[in-house]
Amino acid sequence: MTGNESLDFRIDRRSWLKTSAGALGSAVLPAQAISTSSGATAPAAAAVEAESAGRFFTTAQQALVEELAETISPADSHSGEAKAANVADDIEQVVGTGLHEGEKGLWKEGLRLIDSMSQHRAGKSFADSSSEKRISILRILSDSADLTDLPEIQFFHELKRLTVRGYYTSKIGIHDELEYKGNKVSLEFTGCDDPS
């Protein structure tokens, strides 16, 4: 790829992301709403629902966070899954109690944009899409990681960070996968294996 072709590709990616998540998102979903299988949740009702439950995310948003985390960290032959590790609950706690308002706003907007991208790409909400479609949406975001001025990319970076944090601070991540046995006294230093 020449320098100009590379620049054109970058501009095309940026345009596609902005079109699919931004412009189309506002047409598909009302601002500050996350779609559910029964339709979009109104902003005021969603805020009341979250507040009444003492939570930051609405029920629909929490379910979306759970599916996103599960897509990032599914179970395999060696590791447990994000759902079993309660990663979405950990993210709820961190975002709801540990972030300032601007960062919280990024999460609400990021969830809206992800669902908008899914509606555009798969014709369904992220939660209702197939595993392949979910992965393709996250791959687009991952492949566009250098476009850090876009809110969906900023959100995706934070989503990955908190998913990994939540998983590896859970019992499943730290004990089952990493097989951490706790602090132990070693009576002898065995050194490192010789790499040669």
C-alpha positions, 0 to 999 in steps of 0.5 A: 500500500502506498502512503496515499492508499494508506491514508485513503483507507484510514479515511474510509474506515473513519467514515464508515465508523462515523456513519455506522455508529454516529449518523446511523445510530442517531437514526436507529436509536434515540440518543442516550438509549440502548435497544432491547429486543422489545424496542428502545428504552426511553432515556428518562425511564432508563435513568429511573430504572437504573437509579431505582435498582441502585445501579449505574447501568440499566438492565438492558445496558448491563445485559449488553455489557455482559454480552460484550465481555463474553465476546471478548473473553469466552470460555475455552478448553483452559479458561472460564467465561466472562459471564461465569466470572461475573465480569459485567458486575465488576464493570458495573461497580468500577464504572458506577462508583469509580469514574467521573461523569465524563467517563461514565458518559463515554460508557453510555454513549459507547454502548449506544454506538455498539448497538447502532453498529450492530443494527447497521451491520447485522440488522439486530441488536448486539445481544441478538446477533450471532457470535460471528456478527458480534466478533466482526463488530469488535474486530472492526473496532480493534482494527481501528484502534488508532482512531482514538478520537472516536468515542466508540474506539475510546469505549472499546479500549476501556471495555477491553481493559475492564473486561481483563481486569474483571476476569483476572481478579475473579476466582475463575481467572486468578485461581482456576486459570492462573492457578494462583495458590496464594503467597507461599514461603519458598524454602529455596530459590530454584532460579530460572530455566536456562533458555539455551 
